Amino acid sequence: MSTAHTHTHTDAHAHGNHGHHGHHGHHHGPASFDRAFAVGIGLNMAFVVAEVVFGIRAHSLALTADAGHNLGDVLGLGLAWAGSMLARARPTERRTYGLRRFSILAALGNAGFLLIAVGAIAVEAVHRLQHPEPVSTGMVMVVALVGIVINVGTAIGFMAGRADDLNIRGAYVHMLGDAAASAGVVVAGLVIAATGWFWLDPAVSLLLIALITIGSWSLLRDSFNLALDAVPQGIDPVEVRQYLMSLAGVTEVHDLHIWGLSTTHVALTAHLVLPEKGDTDALLADACQVLRARFKIDHATMQIERGTEAHPCALAPADVV
């Protein structure tokens, strides 16, 4: 009769200690980005109000439209902050992994919202190319310069976590994209003031839209894949399988799954076939340690099977999930 032994490696980061976990094995700055989110939302909301007020005073459709875009960014930051906080919630009887996955949903929603906002700006830019309108360049440039300072300052607050948390990266990309857009507005304003080429404003907008879309595409792809339980970027499932197969006494590995519990935590489940009895506790403890150190998989659960013909594993075939 086959025997089964399960072992779960306790996740030391279960309650939000994001500061010491990542995909490169070094320290990554603040464990919590709550302050960065609060400052970013406050500054950007104030900037939205300023853009609306000065946009109306300067009769600038560009500033008013940009206010709508930045309002979308405030909502995006709020969504990312909610994802970051909910990801630290403790597990419950019903939600045994806590609310970590919300950070993945927040990153996906953030990327989608960004592309929708970019699409809306593109439509307006095409319209303005066909029907150029006068722009009050002085006031527009001053407000855009303020926007650069606010957005770069906000982006710096998220810099420490951008490489290891997809949710934080979403906020970071958002802010840098806005800073670039504001820079484009300043440059366009200078040229328009010198030449009177009002068509340059929507032309620069289209160029910036292309750059923002390229920059946000990887965020959309990675968050979409994580939402579908794909193997996270930076982890080679073939290498993981080869490592598990190299464990002493292991003759087969099946039902191997690697997925993101959140934008910062990775889980693994697998069945290991060990025909010979041995110290399985030591084997599993060592395997969990290597999986964490080498592959950044911090929540591993492995089942030991003897592989007897009398009790075949129903999950052994590769096409069975």
MIBA-785421 format. One record per residue (C-alpha): x, y, z; residue in one letter. Coordinates in steps of 0.2 Angstrom, whole numbers, plus 5000, padded with zeros to 4 digits. Each point is the difference from the previous one (the first is absolute). Example, Ala and Ser with C-alpha at 12.3 -4.5 7.8 and 13.67 -1.06 7.14 Angstrom:
506249785039A;500650174997S;
This chain:
500050005000M;500750174995S;500350135014T;499950184998A;500950145009H;499750184998T;501050145005H;499750194999T;501350125002H;499450145011T;500050174991D;501050125010A;499350154990H;498249955003A;499550165008H;500750144989G;501950005003N;500450034982H;501650095004G;501149855000H;499249904986H;500450024982G;500649924984H;501850055002H;500549955018G;500450175007H;499250135011H;498650104991H;499750155011G;498350045010P;499049855005A;498450114997S;499650134987F;498550085009D;500950175003R;500550004981A;498249964995F;499250135012A;501250144994V;499849954982G;498150005001I;500050175009G;501150094989L;499349944984N;498250035005M;500550185004A;500850014983F;498449944992V;499150145008V;501350134994A;500049934982E;498150024999V;500050185008V;501550064989F;499349914985G;498450095000I;500950175003R;501249974986A;498649934988H;501249854999S;499149844995L;501749915001A;500150045019L;498249955003T;500249844991A;501749965010D;499050035016A;498949864995G;501549894996H;500850045017N;498349975009L;500149834993G;501849985007D;499350055017V;498849864999L;501449894994G;501050045015L;498649975011G;499749834992L;501849965002A;500150055018W;498449905004A;500949854992G;501550035010S;499150015017M;498849864997L;501549894995A;500650015018R;498349935007A;500149855011R;499349834993P;498349955006T;499149835000E;499150054983R;501550104992R;501449885005T;501350114990Y;499350165007G;499750144987L;501750004992R;499349974983R;499250165000F;501750084997S;500049914983I;498250054996L;500550185004A;501650004989A;498949924986L;498650145002G;501450135001N;500749954984A;498349994991G;499550175007F;501650074993L;499749944983L;498250065000I;500650175005A;501350004987V;498749954987G;498950155005A;501450124998I;500549934983A;498250034994V;500150185006E;501750024992A;499449944983V;498650125001H;501150155004R;501249954986L;498650024988Q;499450165009H;501450095008P;499550125014E;501050155007P;500949965017V;500450125014S;501849945000T;500650095015G;498849945013M;500049834993V;501949985001M;500050065018V;498649885005V;500949864991A;501750045009L;499149985016V;499349834994G;501849944996I;500550045018V;498549925008I;500149844989N;501949975001V;499950035019G;498649875001T;500949884989A;501650015011I;498949945015G;499749844991F;501749974993M;500649895013A;498749874997G;499750004981R;501149854996A;499249885012D;498250055001D;498950014984L;498850115009N;501350135006I;500749994982R;498350054993G;500050155011A;501850044995Y;499649994982V;498550105001H;500950155008M;501549994989L;498850004985G;499150155006D;501750095003A;500549964982A;498350074994A;500250165010S;501850024993A;499349984982G;498750135004V;501350125006V;501149974984V;498550024989A;499550165008G;501750074997L;500049964982V;498250054997I;500450175009A;501450034988A;499249934983T;498150015003G;499949814994W;498549965010F;500049824992W;501549965010L;499149985016D;498949854995P;501549934990A;501150005015V;498549925010S;500049864987L;501849965002L;499950005019L;498549884999I;501049884990A;501450015013L;498849975014I;499249864992T;501749914997I;500550035018G;498349935007S;499949854989W;501149895010S;499050055016L;498449944991L;500849844994R;500849955017D;498550045010S;498849914988F;501149855001N;500150005019L;498150025000A;499949844990L;501249915012D;501449994987A;501849985006V;500750175006P;501350094989Q;501849955006G;499649825005I;500449864987D;498849865004P;501249884990V;501450045012E;498949985015V;499449824994R;501849964997Q;500550055017Y;498649905008L;500549854990M;501850015006S;499449975018L;500749845008A;498949864996G;498750094989V;499649914985T;498550104993E;499250175002V;498350044995H;498550125003D;501350145001L;499250175002H;500850175002I;499050165002W;499950175008G;499150015017L;500250194997S;501150124991T;501449965012T;499749825006H;500249844990V;499349835004A;500449824994L;499149835002T;500749844993A;499949815003H;501749915002L;500249824997V;501249915013L;499949814998P;501349985015E;499650055017K;501150135008G;500150165010D;498750104990T;499850135013D;501950054997A;499849994981L;498450115000L;500850135012A;501650014989D;498950014984A;499050155007C;501650095005Q;500749984983V;498450054991L;499950165010R;501950054998A;500249944982R;498350034992F;499250125012K;498549885003I;499650035018D;498449895002H;500449834995A;498849845003T;500749834995M;499149835001Q;501149845001I;499449854991E;500749824999R;499449984982G;499349825003T;498949934986E;498749955012A;499650195004H;500450114985P;499950185002C;498550074991A;500950174996L;501649924993A;499550014981P;500750174993A;498350054993D;499149985016V;499850165011V;
